[in-house]
Amino acid sequence: MLGMPQLDAQLRAAEPQEAADESIRLVRQFSSTHASLASDVALTSMALEGYAFHLTTRAVGERALNSSKPRQPAISNSILLPQHGRQS
């Protein structure tokens, strides 16, 4: 059986090892969490870029479509021009 001084010495020797093991565990956990967050950020960034591209191409497409259509006058010509052949 170990005497008290020997037991104290063993406990003190074990504490740094336990602290080192805990530090390694925490670093690994942080690294895993960091990698997961980095992946989430990358995926979110790609999704936002894709959505921005979609909105941009949609707006450009609508603008091109609208520019190829004949423009309608804001006020109907029938209101401005007198009707021929009709008497009021």
PyMOL Python script that loads the backbone (N, CA, C, O; Angstrom):
from pymol import cmd

cmd.read_pdbstr("""\
ATOM      1  N   MET A   1       0.840  -1.173   0.000  1.00  0.00           N
ATOM      2  CA  MET A   1       0.000   0.000   0.000  1.00  0.00           C
ATOM      3  C   MET A   1       0.888   1.239   0.000  1.00  0.00           C
ATOM      4  O   MET A   1       1.950   1.274   0.622  1.00  0.00           O
ATOM      5  N   LEU A   2       0.421   2.239  -0.709  1.00  0.00           N
ATOM      6  CA  LEU A   2       1.195   3.462  -0.829  1.00  0.00           C
ATOM      7  C   LEU A   2       1.002   4.331   0.404  1.00  0.00           C
ATOM      8  O   LEU A   2      -0.085   4.405   0.979  1.00  0.00           O
ATOM      9  N   GLY A   3       2.084   4.982   0.789  1.00  0.00           N
ATOM     10  CA  GLY A   3       1.981   5.936   1.890  1.00  0.00           C
ATOM     11  C   GLY A   3       1.416   7.245   1.375  1.00  0.00           C
ATOM     12  O   GLY A   3       1.336   7.461   0.166  1.00  0.00           O
ATOM     13  N   MET A   4       1.025   8.112   2.285  1.00  0.00           N
ATOM     14  CA  MET A   4       0.427   9.396   1.917  1.00  0.00           C
ATOM     15  C   MET A   4       1.325  10.240   1.026  1.00  0.00           C
ATOM     16  O   MET A   4       0.825  10.800   0.051  1.00  0.00           O
ATOM     17  N   PRO A   5       2.611  10.365   1.296  1.00  0.00           N
ATOM     18  CA  PRO A   5       3.442  11.186   0.408  1.00  0.00           C
ATOM     19  C   PRO A   5       3.506  10.608  -1.004  1.00  0.00           C
ATOM     20  O   PRO A   5       3.498  11.361  -1.978  1.00  0.00           O
ATOM     21  N   GLN A   6       3.569   9.297  -1.126  1.00  0.00           N
ATOM     22  CA  GLN A   6       3.615   8.683  -2.453  1.00  0.00           C
ATOM     23  C   GLN A   6       2.287   8.864  -3.193  1.00  0.00           C
ATOM     24  O   GLN A   6       2.277   9.112  -4.399  1.00  0.00           O
ATOM     25  N   LEU A   7       1.177   8.740  -2.476  1.00  0.00           N
ATOM     26  CA  LEU A   7      -0.146   8.920  -3.072  1.00  0.00           C
ATOM     27  C   LEU A   7      -0.317  10.363  -3.552  1.00  0.00           C
ATOM     28  O   LEU A   7      -0.818  10.601  -4.651  1.00  0.00           O
ATOM     29  N   ASP A   8       0.099  11.317  -2.730  1.00  0.00           N
ATOM     30  CA  ASP A   8       0.036  12.723  -3.129  1.00  0.00           C
ATOM     31  C   ASP A   8       0.877  12.975  -4.377  1.00  0.00           C
ATOM     32  O   ASP A   8       0.462  13.714  -5.270  1.00  0.00           O
ATOM     33  N   ALA A   9       2.033  12.375  -4.437  1.00  0.00           N
ATOM     34  CA  ALA A   9       2.922  12.553  -5.587  1.00  0.00           C
ATOM     35  C   ALA A   9       2.273  11.982  -6.847  1.00  0.00           C
ATOM     36  O   ALA A   9       2.354  12.590  -7.914  1.00  0.00           O
ATOM     37  N   GLN A  10       1.639  10.835  -6.733  1.00  0.00           N
ATOM     38  CA  GLN A  10       0.968  10.235  -7.894  1.00  0.00           C
ATOM     39  C   GLN A  10      -0.220  11.086  -8.354  1.00  0.00           C
ATOM     40  O   GLN A  10      -0.426  11.271  -9.553  1.00  0.00           O
ATOM     41  N   LEU A  11      -0.996  11.601  -7.402  1.00  0.00           N
ATOM     42  CA  LEU A  11      -2.135  12.443  -7.761  1.00  0.00           C
ATOM     43  C   LEU A  11      -1.672  13.719  -8.449  1.00  0.00           C
ATOM     44  O   LEU A  11      -2.275  14.153  -9.431  1.00  0.00           O
ATOM     45  N   ARG A  12      -0.599  14.324  -7.934  1.00  0.00           N
ATOM     46  CA  ARG A  12      -0.079  15.539  -8.553  1.00  0.00           C
ATOM     47  C   ARG A  12       0.458  15.238  -9.948  1.00  0.00           C
ATOM     48  O   ARG A  12       0.337  16.067 -10.851  1.00  0.00           O
ATOM     49  N   ALA A  13       1.043  14.077 -10.130  1.00  0.00           N
ATOM     50  CA  ALA A  13       1.562  13.705 -11.448  1.00  0.00           C
ATOM     51  C   ALA A  13       0.412  13.439 -12.419  1.00  0.00           C
ATOM     52  O   ALA A  13       0.534  13.716 -13.613  1.00  0.00           O
ATOM     53  N   ALA A  14      -0.698  12.905 -11.919  1.00  0.00           N
ATOM     54  CA  ALA A  14      -1.841  12.587 -12.776  1.00  0.00           C
ATOM     55  C   ALA A  14      -2.596  13.848 -13.191  1.00  0.00           C
ATOM     56  O   ALA A  14      -3.173  13.887 -14.277  1.00  0.00           O
ATOM     57  N   GLU A  15      -2.602  14.870 -12.351  1.00  0.00           N
ATOM     58  CA  GLU A  15      -3.352  16.088 -12.658  1.00  0.00           C
ATOM     59  C   GLU A  15      -2.895  16.762 -13.952  1.00  0.00           C
ATOM     60  O   GLU A  15      -3.739  17.123 -14.772  1.00  0.00           O
ATOM     61  N   PRO A  16      -1.592  16.943 -14.164  1.00  0.00           N
ATOM     62  CA  PRO A  16      -1.184  17.551 -15.443  1.00  0.00           C
ATOM     63  C   PRO A  16      -1.587  16.702 -16.651  1.00  0.00           C
ATOM     64  O   PRO A  16      -1.965  17.237 -17.692  1.00  0.00           O
ATOM     65  N   GLN A  17      -1.503  15.374 -16.506  1.00  0.00           N
ATOM     66  CA  GLN A  17      -1.891  14.496 -17.613  1.00  0.00           C
ATOM     67  C   GLN A  17      -3.386  14.626 -17.891  1.00  0.00           C
ATOM     68  O   GLN A  17      -3.803  14.681 -19.047  1.00  0.00           O
ATOM     69  N   GLU A  18      -4.191  14.674 -16.830  1.00  0.00           N
ATOM     70  CA  GLU A  18      -5.639  14.841 -17.010  1.00  0.00           C
ATOM     71  C   GLU A  18      -5.945  16.199 -17.640  1.00  0.00           C
ATOM     72  O   GLU A  18      -6.808  16.311 -18.510  1.00  0.00           O
ATOM     73  N   ALA A  19      -5.233  17.218 -17.194  1.00  0.00           N
ATOM     74  CA  ALA A  19      -5.433  18.550 -17.766  1.00  0.00           C
ATOM     75  C   ALA A  19      -5.031  18.562 -19.240  1.00  0.00           C
ATOM     76  O   ALA A  19      -5.704  19.182 -20.064  1.00  0.00           O
ATOM     77  N   ALA A  20      -3.944  17.885 -19.567  1.00  0.00           N
ATOM     78  CA  ALA A  20      -3.499  17.813 -20.963  1.00  0.00           C
ATOM     79  C   ALA A  20      -4.524  17.059 -21.811  1.00  0.00           C
ATOM     80  O   ALA A  20      -4.849  17.474 -22.924  1.00  0.00           O
ATOM     81  N   ASP A  21      -5.029  15.943 -21.270  1.00  0.00           N
ATOM     82  CA  ASP A  21      -6.049  15.174 -21.994  1.00  0.00           C
ATOM     83  C   ASP A  21      -7.311  16.011 -22.217  1.00  0.00           C
ATOM     84  O   ASP A  21      -7.904  15.985 -23.296  1.00  0.00           O
ATOM     85  N   GLU A  22      -7.711  16.752 -21.179  1.00  0.00           N
ATOM     86  CA  GLU A  22      -8.895  17.603 -21.295  1.00  0.00           C
ATOM     87  C   GLU A  22      -8.656  18.718 -22.315  1.00  0.00           C
ATOM     88  O   GLU A  22      -9.554  19.060 -23.084  1.00  0.00           O
ATOM     89  N   SER A  23      -7.465  19.274 -22.322  1.00  0.00           N
ATOM     90  CA  SER A  23      -7.128  20.321 -23.294  1.00  0.00           C
ATOM     91  C   SER A  23      -7.190  19.782 -24.717  1.00  0.00           C
ATOM     92  O   SER A  23      -7.721  20.436 -25.615  1.00  0.00           O
ATOM     93  N   ILE A  24      -6.650  18.602 -24.912  1.00  0.00           N
ATOM     94  CA  ILE A  24      -6.682  17.978 -26.244  1.00  0.00           C
ATOM     95  C   ILE A  24      -8.123  17.723 -26.673  1.00  0.00           C
ATOM     96  O   ILE A  24      -8.491  17.964 -27.823  1.00  0.00           O
ATOM     97  N   ARG A  25      -8.935  17.232 -25.735  1.00  0.00           N
ATOM     98  CA  ARG A  25     -10.342  16.972 -26.044  1.00  0.00           C
ATOM     99  C   ARG A  25     -11.054  18.270 -26.436  1.00  0.00           C
ATOM    100  O   ARG A  25     -11.825  18.299 -27.395  1.00  0.00           O
ATOM    101  N   LEU A  26     -10.789  19.337 -25.685  1.00  0.00           N
ATOM    102  CA  LEU A  26     -11.426  20.621 -25.988  1.00  0.00           C
ATOM    103  C   LEU A  26     -10.966  21.186 -27.333  1.00  0.00           C
ATOM    104  O   LEU A  26     -11.767  21.750 -28.079  1.00  0.00           O
ATOM    105  N   VAL A  27      -9.681  21.033 -27.639  1.00  0.00           N
ATOM    106  CA  VAL A  27      -9.165  21.508 -28.929  1.00  0.00           C
ATOM    107  C   VAL A  27      -9.815  20.732 -30.071  1.00  0.00           C
ATOM    108  O   VAL A  27     -10.197  21.316 -31.085  1.00  0.00           O
ATOM    109  N   ARG A  28      -9.939  19.429 -29.909  1.00  0.00           N
ATOM    110  CA  ARG A  28     -10.586  18.615 -30.951  1.00  0.00           C
ATOM    111  C   ARG A  28     -12.053  19.001 -31.118  1.00  0.00           C
ATOM    112  O   ARG A  28     -12.560  19.098 -32.236  1.00  0.00           O
ATOM    113  N   GLN A  29     -12.726  19.218 -29.987  1.00  0.00           N
ATOM    114  CA  GLN A  29     -14.130  19.618 -30.043  1.00  0.00           C
ATOM    115  C   GLN A  29     -14.268  20.977 -30.733  1.00  0.00           C
ATOM    116  O   GLN A  29     -15.159  21.165 -31.562  1.00  0.00           O
ATOM    117  N   PHE A  30     -13.393  21.918 -30.393  1.00  0.00           N
ATOM    118  CA  PHE A  30     -13.420  23.236 -31.026  1.00  0.00           C
ATOM    119  C   PHE A  30     -13.148  23.115 -32.523  1.00  0.00           C
ATOM    120  O   PHE A  30     -13.821  23.748 -33.337  1.00  0.00           O
ATOM    121  N   SER A  31     -12.155  22.298 -32.879  1.00  0.00           N
ATOM    122  CA  SER A  31     -11.817  22.127 -34.295  1.00  0.00           C
ATOM    123  C   SER A  31     -12.992  21.553 -35.072  1.00  0.00           C
ATOM    124  O   SER A  31     -13.282  21.977 -36.191  1.00  0.00           O
ATOM    125  N   SER A  32     -13.660  20.587 -34.464  1.00  0.00           N
ATOM    126  CA  SER A  32     -14.818  19.978 -35.114  1.00  0.00           C
ATOM    127  C   SER A  32     -15.945  21.003 -35.274  1.00  0.00           C
ATOM    128  O   SER A  32     -16.569  21.093 -36.331  1.00  0.00           O
ATOM    129  N   THR A  33     -16.195  21.770 -34.217  1.00  0.00           N
ATOM    130  CA  THR A  33     -17.230  22.801 -34.277  1.00  0.00           C
ATOM    131  C   THR A  33     -16.856  23.869 -35.293  1.00  0.00           C
ATOM    132  O   THR A  33     -17.704  24.331 -36.056  1.00  0.00           O
ATOM    133  N   HIS A  34     -15.595  24.260 -35.301  1.00  0.00           N
ATOM    134  CA  HIS A  34     -15.120  25.281 -36.241  1.00  0.00           C
ATOM    135  C   HIS A  34     -15.289  24.795 -37.680  1.00  0.00           C
ATOM    136  O   HIS A  34     -15.735  25.548 -38.545  1.00  0.00           O
ATOM    137  N   ALA A  35     -14.933  23.544 -37.932  1.00  0.00           N
ATOM    138  CA  ALA A  35     -15.074  22.987 -39.283  1.00  0.00           C
ATOM    139  C   ALA A  35     -16.540  22.943 -39.696  1.00  0.00           C
ATOM    140  O   ALA A  35     -16.878  23.239 -40.842  1.00  0.00           O
ATOM    141  N   SER A  36     -17.402  22.574 -38.762  1.00  0.00           N
ATOM    142  CA  SER A  36     -18.829  22.519 -39.058  1.00  0.00           C
ATOM    143  C   SER A  36     -19.370  23.911 -39.369  1.00  0.00           C
ATOM    144  O   SER A  36     -20.132  24.088 -40.319  1.00  0.00           O
ATOM    145  N   LEU A  37     -18.975  24.893 -38.571  1.00  0.00           N
ATOM    146  CA  LEU A  37     -19.426  26.266 -38.816  1.00  0.00           C
ATOM    147  C   LEU A  37     -18.878  26.798 -40.138  1.00  0.00           C
ATOM    148  O   LEU A  37     -19.585  27.479 -40.880  1.00  0.00           O
ATOM    149  N   ALA A  38     -17.627  26.487 -40.426  1.00  0.00           N
ATOM    150  CA  ALA A  38     -17.030  26.938 -41.687  1.00  0.00           C
ATOM    151  C   ALA A  38     -17.785  26.338 -42.869  1.00  0.00           C
ATOM    152  O   ALA A  38     -18.015  27.008 -43.876  1.00  0.00           O
ATOM    153  N   SER A  39     -18.164  25.081 -42.736  1.00  0.00           N
ATOM    154  CA  SER A  39     -18.931  24.425 -43.791  1.00  0.00           C
ATOM    155  C   SER A  39     -20.298  25.093 -43.946  1.00  0.00           C
ATOM    156  O   SER A  39     -20.752  25.334 -45.065  1.00  0.00           O
ATOM    157  N   ASP A  40     -20.953  25.391 -42.820  1.00  0.00           N
ATOM    158  CA  ASP A  40     -22.255  26.063 -42.868  1.00  0.00           C
ATOM    159  C   ASP A  40     -22.142  27.437 -43.522  1.00  0.00           C
ATOM    160  O   ASP A  40     -22.991  27.821 -44.326  1.00  0.00           O
ATOM    161  N   VAL A  41     -21.098  28.166 -43.176  1.00  0.00           N
ATOM    162  CA  VAL A  41     -20.893  29.497 -43.758  1.00  0.00           C
ATOM    163  C   VAL A  41     -20.664  29.381 -45.266  1.00  0.00           C
ATOM    164  O   VAL A  41     -21.210  30.166 -46.041  1.00  0.00           O
ATOM    165  N   ALA A  42     -19.863  28.408 -45.674  1.00  0.00           N
ATOM    166  CA  ALA A  42     -19.590  28.225 -47.102  1.00  0.00           C
ATOM    167  C   ALA A  42     -20.871  27.865 -47.860  1.00  0.00           C
ATOM    168  O   ALA A  42     -21.128  28.402 -48.938  1.00  0.00           O
ATOM    169  N   LEU A  43     -21.667  26.963 -47.300  1.00  0.00           N
ATOM    170  CA  LEU A  43     -22.914  26.574 -47.964  1.00  0.00           C
ATOM    171  C   LEU A  43     -23.894  27.742 -48.035  1.00  0.00           C
ATOM    172  O   LEU A  43     -24.555  27.940 -49.053  1.00  0.00           O
ATOM    173  N   THR A  44     -23.986  28.511 -46.957  1.00  0.00           N
ATOM    174  CA  THR A  44     -24.872  29.676 -46.949  1.00  0.00           C
ATOM    175  C   THR A  44     -24.410  30.704 -47.963  1.00  0.00           C
ATOM    176  O   THR A  44     -25.226  31.300 -48.666  1.00  0.00           O
ATOM    177  N   SER A  45     -23.118  30.912 -48.041  1.00  0.00           N
ATOM    178  CA  SER A  45     -22.561  31.866 -49.000  1.00  0.00           C
ATOM    179  C   SER A  45     -22.872  31.432 -50.430  1.00  0.00           C
ATOM    180  O   SER A  45     -23.264  32.251 -51.261  1.00  0.00           O
ATOM    181  N   MET A  46     -22.698  30.151 -50.711  1.00  0.00           N
ATOM    182  CA  MET A  46     -22.997  29.655 -52.061  1.00  0.00           C
ATOM    183  C   MET A  46     -24.484  29.798 -52.377  1.00  0.00           C
ATOM    184  O   MET A  46     -24.855  30.144 -53.499  1.00  0.00           O
ATOM    185  N   ALA A  47     -25.337  29.528 -51.380  1.00  0.00           N
ATOM    186  CA  ALA A  47     -26.776  29.662 -51.604  1.00  0.00           C
ATOM    187  C   ALA A  47     -27.146  31.115 -51.886  1.00  0.00           C
ATOM    188  O   ALA A  47     -27.953  31.392 -52.774  1.00  0.00           O
ATOM    189  N   LEU A  48     -26.560  32.039 -51.134  1.00  0.00           N
ATOM    190  CA  LEU A  48     -26.844  33.459 -51.364  1.00  0.00           C
ATOM    191  C   LEU A  48     -26.327  33.925 -52.720  1.00  0.00           C
ATOM    192  O   LEU A  48     -26.990  34.705 -53.404  1.00  0.00           O
ATOM    193  N   GLU A  49     -25.154  33.454 -53.109  1.00  0.00           N
ATOM    194  CA  GLU A  49     -24.624  33.800 -54.432  1.00  0.00           C
ATOM    195  C   GLU A  49     -25.537  33.272 -55.529  1.00  0.00           C
ATOM    196  O   GLU A  49     -25.804  33.967 -56.510  1.00  0.00           O
ATOM    197  N   GLY A  50     -26.013  32.046 -55.363  1.00  0.00           N
ATOM    198  CA  GLY A  50     -26.926  31.466 -56.347  1.00  0.00           C
ATOM    199  C   GLY A  50     -28.231  32.239 -56.433  1.00  0.00           C
ATOM    200  O   GLY A  50     -28.759  32.461 -57.522  1.00  0.00           O
ATOM    201  N   TYR A  51     -28.748  32.647 -55.282  1.00  0.00           N
ATOM    202  CA  TYR A  51     -29.995  33.412 -55.264  1.00  0.00           C
ATOM    203  C   TYR A  51     -29.792  34.787 -55.898  1.00  0.00           C
ATOM    204  O   TYR A  51     -30.641  35.255 -56.657  1.00  0.00           O
ATOM    205  N   ALA A  52     -28.671  35.430 -55.586  1.00  0.00           N
ATOM    206  CA  ALA A  52     -28.369  36.734 -56.193  1.00  0.00           C
ATOM    207  C   ALA A  52     -28.233  36.592 -57.708  1.00  0.00           C
ATOM    208  O   ALA A  52     -28.712  37.444 -58.457  1.00  0.00           O
ATOM    209  N   PHE A  53     -27.584  35.519 -58.161  1.00  0.00           N
ATOM    210  CA  PHE A  53     -27.448  35.268 -59.597  1.00  0.00           C
ATOM    211  C   PHE A  53     -28.824  35.063 -60.231  1.00  0.00           C
ATOM    212  O   PHE A  53     -29.105  35.585 -61.309  1.00  0.00           O
ATOM    213  N   HIS A  54     -29.672  34.300 -59.551  1.00  0.00           N
ATOM    214  CA  HIS A  54     -31.030  34.052 -60.040  1.00  0.00           C
ATOM    215  C   HIS A  54     -31.795  35.365 -60.185  1.00  0.00           C
ATOM    216  O   HIS A  54     -32.432  35.610 -61.210  1.00  0.00           O
ATOM    217  N   LEU A  55     -31.728  36.209 -59.151  1.00  0.00           N
ATOM    218  CA  LEU A  55     -32.441  37.486 -59.210  1.00  0.00           C
ATOM    219  C   LEU A  55     -31.891  38.382 -60.311  1.00  0.00           C
ATOM    220  O   LEU A  55     -32.646  39.064 -61.005  1.00  0.00           O
ATOM    221  N   THR A  56     -30.573  38.377 -60.466  1.00  0.00           N
ATOM    222  CA  THR A  56     -29.944  39.213 -61.488  1.00  0.00           C
ATOM    223  C   THR A  56     -30.347  38.760 -62.885  1.00  0.00           C
ATOM    224  O   THR A  56     -30.740  39.579 -63.715  1.00  0.00           O
ATOM    225  N   THR A  57     -30.250  37.462 -63.147  1.00  0.00           N
ATOM    226  CA  THR A  57     -30.601  36.962 -64.481  1.00  0.00           C
ATOM    227  C   THR A  57     -32.087  37.129 -64.741  1.00  0.00           C
ATOM    228  O   THR A  57     -32.496  37.384 -65.873  1.00  0.00           O
ATOM    229  N   ARG A  58     -32.893  36.989 -63.707  1.00  0.00           N
ATOM    230  CA  ARG A  58     -34.333  37.178 -63.866  1.00  0.00           C
ATOM    231  C   ARG A  58     -34.637  38.633 -64.220  1.00  0.00           C
ATOM    232  O   ARG A  58     -35.434  38.903 -65.119  1.00  0.00           O
ATOM    233  N   ALA A  59     -34.001  39.568 -63.512  1.00  0.00           N
ATOM    234  CA  ALA A  59     -34.226  40.991 -63.789  1.00  0.00           C
ATOM    235  C   ALA A  59     -33.735  41.356 -65.185  1.00  0.00           C
ATOM    236  O   ALA A  59     -34.397  42.110 -65.898  1.00  0.00           O
ATOM    237  N   VAL A  60     -32.587  40.829 -65.575  1.00  0.00           N
ATOM    238  CA  VAL A  60     -32.048  41.104 -66.911  1.00  0.00           C
ATOM    239  C   VAL A  60     -32.972  40.507 -67.968  1.00  0.00           C
ATOM    240  O   VAL A  60     -33.243  41.140 -68.988  1.00  0.00           O
ATOM    241  N   GLY A  61     -33.451  39.300 -67.728  1.00  0.00           N
ATOM    242  CA  GLY A  61     -34.363  38.658 -68.672  1.00  0.00           C
ATOM    243  C   GLY A  61     -35.667  39.413 -68.812  1.00  0.00           C
ATOM    244  O   GLY A  61     -36.171  39.587 -69.922  1.00  0.00           O
ATOM    245  N   GLU A  62     -36.221  39.866 -67.691  1.00  0.00           N
ATOM    246  CA  GLU A  62     -37.465  40.635 -67.750  1.00  0.00           C
ATOM    247  C   GLU A  62     -37.248  41.965 -68.458  1.00  0.00           C
ATOM    248  O   GLU A  62     -38.099  42.408 -69.230  1.00  0.00           O
ATOM    249  N   ARG A  63     -36.114  42.601 -68.198  1.00  0.00           N
ATOM    250  CA  ARG A  63     -35.810  43.872 -68.851  1.00  0.00           C
ATOM    251  C   ARG A  63     -35.683  43.663 -70.361  1.00  0.00           C
ATOM    252  O   ARG A  63     -36.182  44.468 -71.147  1.00  0.00           O
ATOM    253  N   ALA A  64     -35.019  42.591 -70.759  1.00  0.00           N
ATOM    254  CA  ALA A  64     -34.862  42.302 -72.190  1.00  0.00           C
ATOM    255  C   ALA A  64     -36.212  41.982 -72.814  1.00  0.00           C
ATOM    256  O   ALA A  64     -36.504  42.413 -73.929  1.00  0.00           O
ATOM    257  N   LEU A  65     -37.029  41.231 -72.100  1.00  0.00           N
ATOM    258  CA  LEU A  65     -38.353  40.879 -72.600  1.00  0.00           C
ATOM    259  C   LEU A  65     -39.218  42.125 -72.736  1.00  0.00           C
ATOM    260  O   LEU A  65     -39.920  42.293 -73.733  1.00  0.00           O
ATOM    261  N   ASN A  66     -39.168  42.989 -71.743  1.00  0.00           N
ATOM    262  CA  ASN A  66     -39.975  44.215 -71.782  1.00  0.00           C
ATOM    263  C   ASN A  66     -39.493  45.183 -72.846  1.00  0.00           C
ATOM    264  O   ASN A  66     -40.303  45.907 -73.426  1.00  0.00           O
ATOM    265  N   SER A  67     -38.217  45.216 -73.115  1.00  0.00           N
ATOM    266  CA  SER A  67     -37.709  46.149 -74.124  1.00  0.00           C
ATOM    267  C   SER A  67     -38.043  45.679 -75.536  1.00  0.00           C
ATOM    268  O   SER A  67     -38.063  46.493 -76.459  1.00  0.00           O
ATOM    269  N   SER A  68     -38.305  44.388 -75.726  1.00  0.00           N
ATOM    270  CA  SER A  68     -38.627  43.888 -77.060  1.00  0.00           C
ATOM    271  C   SER A  68     -40.114  44.020 -77.374  1.00  0.00           C
ATOM    272  O   SER A  68     -40.509  43.885 -78.532  1.00  0.00           O
ATOM    273  N   LYS A  69     -40.945  44.280 -76.366  1.00  0.00           N
ATOM    274  CA  LYS A  69     -42.376  44.449 -76.596  1.00  0.00           C
ATOM    275  C   LYS A  69     -42.642  45.862 -77.089  1.00  0.00           C
ATOM    276  O   LYS A  69     -41.965  46.803 -76.675  1.00  0.00           O
ATOM    277  N   PRO A  70     -43.634  46.019 -77.981  1.00  0.00           N
ATOM    278  CA  PRO A  70     -43.997  47.381 -78.376  1.00  0.00           C
ATOM    279  C   PRO A  70     -44.589  48.117 -77.176  1.00  0.00           C
ATOM    280  O   PRO A  70     -45.341  47.548 -76.384  1.00  0.00           O
ATOM    281  N   ARG A  71     -44.239  49.364 -77.067  1.00  0.00           N
ATOM    282  CA  ARG A  71     -44.703  50.147 -75.925  1.00  0.00           C
ATOM    283  C   ARG A  71     -46.131  50.612 -76.169  1.00  0.00           C
ATOM    284  O   ARG A  71     -46.480  51.050 -77.265  1.00  0.00           O
ATOM    285  N   GLN A  72     -46.924  50.512 -75.158  1.00  0.00           N
ATOM    286  CA  GLN A  72     -48.296  51.006 -75.207  1.00  0.00           C
ATOM    287  C   GLN A  72     -48.294  52.450 -74.716  1.00  0.00           C
ATOM    288  O   GLN A  72     -47.623  52.769 -73.735  1.00  0.00           O
ATOM    289  N   PRO A  73     -49.033  53.318 -75.382  1.00  0.00           N
ATOM    290  CA  PRO A  73     -49.084  54.695 -74.891  1.00  0.00           C
ATOM    291  C   PRO A  73     -49.760  54.738 -73.525  1.00  0.00           C
ATOM    292  O   PRO A  73     -50.631  53.926 -73.216  1.00  0.00           O
ATOM    293  N   ALA A  74     -49.345  55.685 -72.735  1.00  0.00           N
ATOM    294  CA  ALA A  74     -49.901  55.813 -71.397  1.00  0.00           C
ATOM    295  C   ALA A  74     -51.369  56.229 -71.461  1.00  0.00           C
ATOM    296  O   ALA A  74     -52.177  55.792 -70.641  1.00  0.00           O
ATOM    297  N   ILE A  75     -51.711  57.066 -72.427  1.00  0.00           N
ATOM    298  CA  ILE A  75     -53.090  57.526 -72.588  1.00  0.00           C
ATOM    299  C   ILE A  75     -53.585  57.009 -73.936  1.00  0.00           C
ATOM    300  O   ILE A  75     -52.889  57.114 -74.946  1.00  0.00           O
ATOM    301  N   SER A  76     -54.748  56.470 -73.940  1.00  0.00           N
ATOM    302  CA  SER A  76     -55.297  55.904 -75.168  1.00  0.00           C
ATOM    303  C   SER A  76     -55.507  56.993 -76.215  1.00  0.00           C
ATOM    304  O   SER A  76     -55.970  58.089 -75.898  1.00  0.00           O
ATOM    305  N   ASN A  77     -55.164  56.685 -77.459  1.00  0.00           N
ATOM    306  CA  ASN A  77     -55.356  57.635 -78.561  1.00  0.00           C
ATOM    307  C   ASN A  77     -56.827  57.922 -78.804  1.00  0.00           C
ATOM    308  O   ASN A  77     -57.164  59.003 -79.287  1.00  0.00           O
ATOM    309  N   SER A  78     -57.711  56.990 -78.485  1.00  0.00           N
ATOM    310  CA  SER A  78     -59.137  57.193 -78.738  1.00  0.00           C
ATOM    311  C   SER A  78     -59.696  58.315 -77.877  1.00  0.00           C
ATOM    312  O   SER A  78     -60.701  58.924 -78.247  1.00  0.00           O
ATOM    313  N   ILE A  79     -59.098  58.596 -76.782  1.00  0.00           N
ATOM    314  CA  ILE A  79     -59.562  59.691 -75.932  1.00  0.00           C
ATOM    315  C   ILE A  79     -59.133  61.023 -76.532  1.00  0.00           C
ATOM    316  O   ILE A  79     -59.878  62.002 -76.488  1.00  0.00           O
ATOM    317  N   LEU A  80     -57.939  61.053 -77.087  1.00  0.00           N
ATOM    318  CA  LEU A  80     -57.386  62.305 -77.587  1.00  0.00           C
ATOM    319  C   LEU A  80     -57.888  62.673 -78.975  1.00  0.00           C
ATOM    320  O   LEU A  80     -58.032  63.854 -79.291  1.00  0.00           O
ATOM    321  N   LEU A  81     -58.152  61.680 -79.797  1.00  0.00           N
ATOM    322  CA  LEU A  81     -58.544  61.946 -81.184  1.00  0.00           C
ATOM    323  C   LEU A  81     -60.061  61.940 -81.304  1.00  0.00           C
ATOM    324  O   LEU A  81     -60.731  61.098 -80.706  1.00  0.00           O
ATOM    325  N   PRO A  82     -60.601  62.873 -82.071  1.00  0.00           N
ATOM    326  CA  PRO A  82     -62.062  62.863 -82.269  1.00  0.00           C
ATOM    327  C   PRO A  82     -62.461  61.659 -83.117  1.00  0.00           C
ATOM    328  O   PRO A  82     -61.709  61.221 -83.986  1.00  0.00           O
ATOM    329  N   GLN A  83     -63.621  61.146 -82.859  1.00  0.00           N
ATOM    330  CA  GLN A  83     -64.143  60.013 -83.611  1.00  0.00           C
ATOM    331  C   GLN A  83     -64.707  60.527 -84.931  1.00  0.00           C
ATOM    332  O   GLN A  83     -65.580  61.395 -84.933  1.00  0.00           O
ATOM    333  N   HIS A  84     -64.223  60.006 -86.044  1.00  0.00           N
ATOM    334  CA  HIS A  84     -64.720  60.412 -87.362  1.00  0.00           C
ATOM    335  C   HIS A  84     -66.015  59.674 -87.652  1.00  0.00           C
ATOM    336  O   HIS A  84     -66.138  58.481 -87.372  1.00  0.00           O
ATOM    337  N   GLY A  85     -66.960  60.375 -88.204  1.00  0.00           N
ATOM    338  CA  GLY A  85     -68.226  59.767 -88.578  1.00  0.00           C
ATOM    339  C   GLY A  85     -69.232  59.766 -87.452  1.00  0.00           C
ATOM    340  O   GLY A  85     -70.374  59.361 -87.667  1.00  0.00           O
ATOM    341  N   ARG A  86     -68.874  60.185 -86.302  1.00  0.00           N
ATOM    342  CA  ARG A  86     -69.817  60.241 -85.188  1.00  0.00           C
ATOM    343  C   ARG A  86     -70.074  61.696 -84.839  1.00  0.00           C
ATOM    344  O   ARG A  86     -69.177  62.537 -84.875  1.00  0.00           O
ATOM    345  N   GLN A  87     -71.261  61.952 -84.519  1.00  0.00           N
ATOM    346  CA  GLN A  87     -71.597  63.299 -84.070  1.00  0.00           C
ATOM    347  C   GLN A  87     -72.042  63.216 -82.628  1.00  0.00           C
ATOM    348  O   GLN A  87     -72.776  62.308 -82.237  1.00  0.00           O
ATOM    349  N   SER A  88     -71.592  64.169 -81.850  1.00  0.00           N
ATOM    350  CA  SER A  88     -72.005  64.146 -80.462  1.00  0.00           C
ATOM    351  C   SER A  88     -73.096  65.127 -80.193  1.00  0.00           C
ATOM    352  O   SER A  88     -73.563  65.235 -79.059  1.00  0.00           O
TER     353      SER A  88
END
""", "prot")
cmd.dss("prot")
cmd.show_as("cartoon", "prot")
cmd.util.cbc("prot")
cmd.orient("prot")
